[in-house]
Amino acid sequence: MPWTVLIALTFASFATVTMEMLPSGLLPQIGRGLAVDPALAGTLVTAWALTIVVTGVPLVRVTAGVRRTRLIPAALGVVAIAGLVTASAPSFGVALAGRVLAAAGHGVFWALIVVHVADTVAPERLGRALAIVLSGPTIAGCAGLPVATALVDTVGWRGVFAGASVVSALVAGALVPILADTETSGPRPRSVIRWDRSAILCLGTALAAALVLVGHFVLFTYVSLVVTDVAGFDSGAVAAVLVLFGAAGAIGVAISGWLSDRWPSATLPVSAFAALTAFAMLAAAPAVPAVFVTTIVLWGTVVGVLPAAMQVRVLRLASPEFRPAAGSVVVTVLNLGIAGGAALGGLTVGFGVAELAPVAAVVTSVGALCLSLSARVPARVTE
């Protein structure tokens, strides 16, 4: 495998996902700094996801004639510049504009790198290669965001954003010569993206997986309340539960590539049914400590496996003509799952925190059933 390219893209994915996560850990400081309440500051998170949903596919189509080896560093560079806009924003409106611009660059970046990896490695190694690159977001959650949160009292939220921008810019600069080495051997981009039969299969698979992600985010958005109000632990246990969840997720990412390469059709639906099992366990016996801990481990592992398995499956279903757009479909659907899950969770929690797990289970069951049906379709059916 092209280790230099994969490692460079892993650093790049770490940088841009850290930028994505920053407001989640810094909302109180951002709110005070821009003189807005935390609820309004929270729209910095929502706007990110919605921007990718709206702009992802159109931006990939507009830039289809540009070499990916040049566009990937450029997209990360946009994220870096936009981070500086937010860092220096004199008002909330300017900060929000910076987040929207960063999200647009982030969406293009992720749409491109999954396709670039697919075109760079042998088909039978696609799962393992994507798992390497997708370890970047895992590291961002386990290390990038905690470090940023720890630094905020020293350098302020503006300093944290500026530092993340510098890191992104340095990685973008390093990507230029590394990816340039693959230009002569890599396929030239197509100026026309054809939406054929494989597009329907890819979109259907991605939407079914998105339902599972909606179920995940229904619960995860309010996981602190689940730990205290449903499972009956005290507030001090929330951090420990998140660490356990994150460690399980890291294991899930680590094994996702091997699973996707070994069982290319079965991994995604099995992961969905595993998530359904976790949510059903949480709904049935949340106050039993052993059951709760087992649920957290199973849930975290599935969350590590499922996004990677979904991306591998979609890319394997995509025809050569549709593949340039397949990455944008994946990114768009992932963010639909984030936004949809948070919104549904917000509606559900008004009826009681205990209702979150049953709702998550119902939504996930629909996605799991659809994915089990789609598993019957052979990969690369259109080639």
PEBEL-V238592 format. One record per residue. SS is DSSP state (h for helix, s for strand, l for the rest). PSI is psi in radians with two decimals (999 if undefined). Layout:
ss:SS psi:PSI
ss:SS psi:PSI
//
This chain:
ss:l psi:2.66
ss:l psi:1.46
ss:h psi:-0.68
ss:h psi:-0.77
ss:h psi:-0.78
ss:h psi:-0.72
ss:h psi:-0.71
ss:h psi:-0.73
ss:h psi:-0.51
ss:h psi:-0.78
ss:h psi:-0.69
ss:h psi:-0.75
ss:h psi:-0.63
ss:h psi:-0.78
ss:h psi:-0.82
ss:h psi:-0.57
ss:h psi:-0.59
ss:h psi:-0.76
ss:h psi:-0.69
ss:h psi:-0.73
ss:h psi:-0.31
ss:h psi:-0.84
ss:h psi:-0.53
ss:h psi:-0.58
ss:h psi:-0.16
ss:h psi:0.25
ss:h psi:-0.80
ss:h psi:-0.76
ss:h psi:-0.69
ss:h psi:-0.76
ss:h psi:-0.80
ss:h psi:-0.71
ss:h psi:-0.55
ss:h psi:0.10
ss:l psi:0.78
ss:l psi:2.76
ss:l psi:2.78
ss:h psi:-0.56
ss:h psi:-0.76
ss:h psi:-0.69
ss:h psi:-0.52
ss:l psi:-0.35
ss:h psi:-0.26
ss:h psi:-0.52
ss:h psi:-0.84
ss:h psi:-0.75
ss:h psi:-0.59
ss:h psi:-0.91
ss:h psi:-0.76
ss:h psi:-0.61
ss:h psi:-0.76
ss:h psi:-0.69
ss:h psi:-0.74
ss:h psi:-0.68
ss:h psi:-0.25
ss:h psi:-1.10
ss:h psi:-0.80
ss:h psi:-0.72
ss:h psi:-0.64
ss:h psi:-0.69
ss:h psi:-0.72
ss:h psi:-0.64
ss:l psi:0.25
ss:l psi:-0.39
ss:l psi:0.01
ss:l psi:2.43
ss:l psi:2.35
ss:h psi:-0.60
ss:h psi:-0.38
ss:h psi:-0.58
ss:h psi:-0.56
ss:h psi:-0.89
ss:h psi:-0.64
ss:h psi:-0.73
ss:h psi:-0.73
ss:h psi:-0.59
ss:h psi:-0.66
ss:h psi:-0.73
ss:h psi:-0.74
ss:h psi:-0.82
ss:h psi:-0.75
ss:h psi:-0.61
ss:h psi:-0.65
ss:h psi:-0.61
ss:h psi:-0.80
ss:h psi:-0.72
ss:h psi:-0.60
ss:l psi:0.17
ss:l psi:2.24
ss:l psi:-0.24
ss:l psi:2.90
ss:h psi:-0.64
ss:h psi:-0.73
ss:h psi:-0.71
ss:h psi:-0.73
ss:h psi:-0.69
ss:h psi:-0.69
ss:h psi:-0.70
ss:h psi:-0.69
ss:h psi:-0.78
ss:h psi:-0.74
ss:h psi:-0.71
ss:h psi:-0.66
ss:h psi:-0.78
ss:h psi:-0.70
ss:h psi:-0.76
ss:h psi:-0.76
ss:h psi:-0.77
ss:h psi:-0.86
ss:h psi:-0.58
ss:h psi:-0.57
ss:h psi:-0.71
ss:h psi:-0.59
ss:h psi:-0.64
ss:h psi:-0.68
ss:h psi:-0.73
ss:h psi:-0.75
ss:h psi:-0.60
ss:h psi:-0.18
ss:h psi:-0.51
ss:l psi:2.84
ss:l psi:2.52
ss:h psi:-0.66
ss:h psi:-0.15
ss:h psi:0.13
ss:h psi:-0.80
ss:h psi:-0.81
ss:h psi:-0.66
ss:h psi:-0.78
ss:h psi:-0.59
ss:h psi:-0.64
ss:h psi:-0.86
ss:h psi:-0.65
ss:l psi:-0.09
ss:h psi:-0.34
ss:h psi:-0.90
ss:h psi:-0.61
ss:h psi:-0.76
ss:h psi:-0.62
ss:h psi:-0.73
ss:h psi:-0.65
ss:h psi:-0.49
ss:h psi:-0.81
ss:h psi:-0.93
ss:h psi:-0.76
ss:h psi:-0.71
ss:h psi:-0.76
ss:h psi:-0.74
ss:h psi:-0.66
ss:h psi:-0.54
ss:h psi:-0.27
ss:h psi:-0.59
ss:h psi:-0.35
ss:h psi:-0.80
ss:h psi:-0.12
ss:h psi:2.83
ss:h psi:-0.56
ss:h psi:-0.70
ss:h psi:-0.65
ss:h psi:-0.82
ss:h psi:-0.72
ss:h psi:-0.73
ss:h psi:-0.73
ss:h psi:-0.61
ss:h psi:-0.72
ss:h psi:-0.76
ss:h psi:-0.78
ss:h psi:-0.71
ss:h psi:-0.73
ss:h psi:-0.73
ss:h psi:-0.71
ss:h psi:-0.73
ss:h psi:-0.68
ss:h psi:-0.52
ss:h psi:-0.52
ss:h psi:-0.99
ss:h psi:-0.55
ss:h psi:-0.82
ss:h psi:-0.48
ss:h psi:-0.50
ss:l psi:-0.31
ss:l psi:0.01
ss:l psi:-0.76
ss:l psi:-0.52
ss:l psi:-0.39
ss:l psi:2.72
ss:l psi:2.54
ss:l psi:2.57
ss:l psi:2.66
ss:l psi:2.38
ss:l psi:-0.29
ss:l psi:2.24
ss:l psi:2.15
ss:l psi:2.19
ss:l psi:1.73
ss:l psi:-2.81
ss:h psi:-0.65
ss:h psi:-0.49
ss:h psi:-0.71
ss:h psi:-0.75
ss:h psi:-0.75
ss:h psi:-0.80
ss:h psi:-0.74
ss:h psi:-0.75
ss:h psi:-0.76
ss:h psi:-0.71
ss:h psi:-0.67
ss:h psi:-0.75
ss:h psi:-0.58
ss:h psi:-0.59
ss:h psi:-0.67
ss:h psi:-0.70
ss:h psi:-0.60
ss:h psi:-0.81
ss:h psi:-0.74
ss:h psi:-0.86
ss:h psi:-0.38
ss:h psi:-0.77
ss:h psi:-0.81
ss:h psi:-0.54
ss:l psi:-0.54
ss:l psi:0.58
ss:h psi:-0.57
ss:h psi:-0.67
ss:h psi:-0.61
ss:h psi:-0.75
ss:h psi:-0.79
ss:h psi:-0.82
ss:h psi:-0.45
ss:h psi:-0.89
ss:l psi:-0.37
ss:l psi:0.26
ss:l psi:2.84
ss:l psi:2.97
ss:l psi:-0.44
ss:l psi:-0.30
ss:h psi:-0.23
ss:h psi:-0.81
ss:h psi:-0.73
ss:h psi:-0.70
ss:h psi:-0.72
ss:h psi:-0.66
ss:h psi:-0.77
ss:h psi:-0.75
ss:h psi:-0.78
ss:h psi:-0.68
ss:h psi:-0.72
ss:h psi:-0.68
ss:h psi:-0.68
ss:h psi:-0.69
ss:h psi:-0.72
ss:h psi:-0.77
ss:h psi:-0.72
ss:h psi:-0.63
ss:h psi:-0.15
ss:h psi:-0.69
ss:h psi:-0.80
ss:h psi:-0.75
ss:h psi:-0.77
ss:h psi:-0.59
ss:h psi:-0.60
ss:h psi:-0.73
ss:l psi:1.33
ss:l psi:-0.54
ss:l psi:-0.56
ss:h psi:-0.44
ss:h psi:-0.78
ss:h psi:-0.91
ss:h psi:-0.64
ss:h psi:-0.70
ss:h psi:-0.70
ss:h psi:-0.75
ss:h psi:-0.52
ss:h psi:-0.69
ss:h psi:-0.75
ss:h psi:-0.73
ss:h psi:-0.76
ss:h psi:-0.78
ss:h psi:-0.63
ss:h psi:-0.69
ss:h psi:-0.72
ss:h psi:-0.61
ss:h psi:-0.60
ss:h psi:-0.72
ss:l psi:1.08
ss:l psi:-0.43
ss:l psi:0.00
ss:l psi:1.93
ss:h psi:-0.77
ss:h psi:-0.70
ss:h psi:-0.72
ss:h psi:-0.80
ss:h psi:-0.75
ss:h psi:-0.71
ss:h psi:-0.77
ss:h psi:-0.74
ss:h psi:-0.81
ss:h psi:-0.79
ss:h psi:-0.86
ss:h psi:-0.72
ss:h psi:-0.76
ss:h psi:-0.72
ss:h psi:-0.51
ss:h psi:-0.62
ss:h psi:-0.77
ss:h psi:-0.85
ss:h psi:-0.72
ss:h psi:-0.76
ss:h psi:-0.65
ss:h psi:-0.74
ss:h psi:-0.72
ss:h psi:-0.78
ss:h psi:-0.78
ss:h psi:-0.77
ss:h psi:-0.56
ss:h psi:-0.45
ss:h psi:-0.44
ss:l psi:2.42
ss:l psi:2.85
ss:h psi:-0.59
ss:h psi:-0.56
ss:h psi:-0.30
ss:h psi:-0.69
ss:h psi:-0.47
ss:h psi:-0.23
ss:h psi:-0.68
ss:h psi:-0.69
ss:h psi:-0.59
ss:h psi:-0.78
ss:h psi:-0.85
ss:h psi:-0.74
ss:h psi:-0.79
ss:h psi:-0.68
ss:h psi:-0.74
ss:h psi:-0.51
ss:h psi:-0.70
ss:h psi:-0.72
ss:h psi:-0.91
ss:h psi:-0.76
ss:h psi:-0.72
ss:h psi:-0.76
ss:h psi:-0.72
ss:h psi:-0.80
ss:h psi:-0.65
ss:h psi:-0.69
ss:h psi:-0.68
ss:h psi:-0.70
ss:h psi:-0.71
ss:h psi:-0.37
ss:l psi:-0.41
ss:l psi:-0.11
ss:l psi:2.44
ss:l psi:-0.55
ss:l psi:-0.29
ss:h psi:-0.17
ss:h psi:-0.84
ss:h psi:-0.80
ss:h psi:-0.71
ss:h psi:-0.75
ss:h psi:-0.69
ss:h psi:-0.72
ss:h psi:-0.85
ss:h psi:-0.76
ss:h psi:-0.63
ss:h psi:-0.64
ss:h psi:-0.81
ss:h psi:-0.72
ss:h psi:-0.71
ss:h psi:-0.78
ss:h psi:-0.69
ss:h psi:-0.60
ss:h psi:-0.60
ss:h psi:-0.70
ss:h psi:-0.37
ss:l psi:-0.29
ss:l psi:-0.30
ss:l psi:2.18
ss:l psi:2.57
ss:l psi:2.57
ss:l psi:0.80
ss:l psi:-0.38
ss:l psi:-0.09
ss:l psi:999
//
